[in-house]
Amino acid sequence: MDFKLTEEQQMAQQMVREFAQREVAPVIKESDRQGGMAAFVLPRMAELGILGICLPLRYGGQGMDYISLGLACEELEAVDSTLRVVLSVHIGLNSLGLLQWANEEQKQRLLKPQARGEKIACFGLTESGAGSDVAAIQSSARCQGDEYILNGEKMWISLATKAHHCLWIARTDPSAADPHEGLSAFLVDLEQKGVTRGDLHGKLGMRAGSTGWIALQDVTVPLQNRIGEEGEGFKIAMACLDNGRYTVAAGATGLIRACLEASTTYAKSRRAFGREISWFQLVQQKIANMVQFYDAARLLYLRAGWLKNQGVRNTRETSLAKWFATDASFQAAAEAVQIHGAYGYSDEYDVERYLRNAKGGVIYEGTSEIHQLMQAGYALGYRVDAPLRCELPPYDSEFWQAEI
Amino acid sequence: MNIAVCVKQVPDSAAKVVAEDDRVSWGDAPLVLNPWDEYAVEAALQLQEAAGGEVTAVSVGGESAKEALKTALAMGCTQAILVSDPALAAADSQAIAHVLCAAIQKIGGVEAACFGRQAIDGDMGVTGAQTAHLLGWLMLGLVSKIEFKDGKLQVERSFEEGIQIAECPLPAALSVSKDIGEPRYPSFMGIRKAARAEIPTWDLAALGIEAPASVVRWPRISNPPVREIKTEMIEGGSPQEIAEKLVERILEEKVL
């Protein structure tokens, strides 16, 4: 078994680290206080190719593999969760969904500008009354000739006000016997009449990012922008989550690393009772836990990334990685604040931001409770992953890197 | 116009470097492309964008120096060459300059050579000038901006006192200051290229030269003297009183 990252993967990780640490880390505290993303972040990520990191060159991407996507997420979230969210929605939930489900014409027309970072992409699944309960989606799409008329409102949408495209899940068949089968997926151009959107404020964390709502009122979407078949919306959404959750798992791993690094640095400099607090066993125990969390979370997400590279279905492994890493990141952040004492409770240090951000990961892209149900379902044999009409393509460096 | 950029692999700037028994050690800290050389690579690539041609990164060192060369490739250099030979194990900067001079001549068609202002390990800061001397080229130091006009180099050199515009014909060697601008990150395309690159290794025989003599030796290496820091808390009944006492102490200690 080879645990070594390739030279390509290591260099990609290093490059993303340099960007995040050099350019974003110095301003992140201010962005978090002001409650919004610094204007340079998205254009810079596009310019550096990070927005297309694991997509094939032929579709405008950079030709790296799925593990590189995970490593990039780890580096981004080691600085701030909102940076990683960009890759979760732009690549994980949207662009990889197109790579998996869209036809060749759609990949050229819709995926290419996204992979190049010319169009920012988001994902519209959650509604105010439908989160974990996806089948309760109310958004509607009515077929009328060679187009669909879309209505409805999505909530808690990352990059809602920044994105140009939204992969939108709507109900096309209100009378379907199984409500899951009445859903379809559409790539909606958000810069058109009938689209209104806004940012949500007052969040506990993720303040340096953009989270909002999008409402569609009689928005026309051409038939050519329906992704997959009619009625495949639920399967597409779940497949997208297999990729989004992977980025969340990898990102939360980076958050654990940030907590560990902040805690060891602080513990070795803060003195109490005549010595550095790093010598006290209860502080050491917290640090040991963070080390355990980090290594386990990293192994879990890398396994999921490896399975994606191999083209092996990884819904269970990705769910496990996401559940473990986000829960562990919340615990790690809480312990990091504790090690920092009163200073940790103030925004003079980064750890209080880590704690506020970490709570988000335990909720979005499948709450920890949903993941526990999934894991129990697999173990008990109640849950089996049926093959999909379109599987995520395995990473093939020749196909990915061929310049066409 | 072909451009050479001479780079060195050094211990990471975050490494804890210690001297013991006249030997320097940096523990298990990673080895990286010398940070000053990143600016040289940036300058070489800017010059290439203005004047065309190829950029060749050259390093003298062991097999591990290929890592530094790969960083230069990932940043956008066209090719990279490692010069490695057991006879160069204790080479001084003059000897390295001889080797770089031969390598630049062997690459062929090189009209400009870029150097970092110094390496963060040896801190000699003379290899560029020595190489230029051996090549018989002009040398412009501490370049902060490069333009290519009518077959000539026009550069800005920045100092504390101001900025100097200098012009010189080719071929020329340049040492680059950090005012050239932040070195670009490796691109993913560059990373893919670098990961696959087979970097050729030239030994002294391939360069057609004998081992150059090293004259400078380091008979003694020691750690900087430990500074004793004494902390004194100044107390007083009011901020005014504390400030007055502080001023007194500052004047007493002749800090100002």
Interface residues (C-beta under 8 A of the other chain):
Chain A: T6 E7 E8 M11 A12 Q14 M15 E18 F19 R22 L48 G49 I53 Q62 G63 M64 Q401
Chain B: K70 T71 A74 E182 Y185 P186 S187 F188 M189 I191 R192 A194 A195
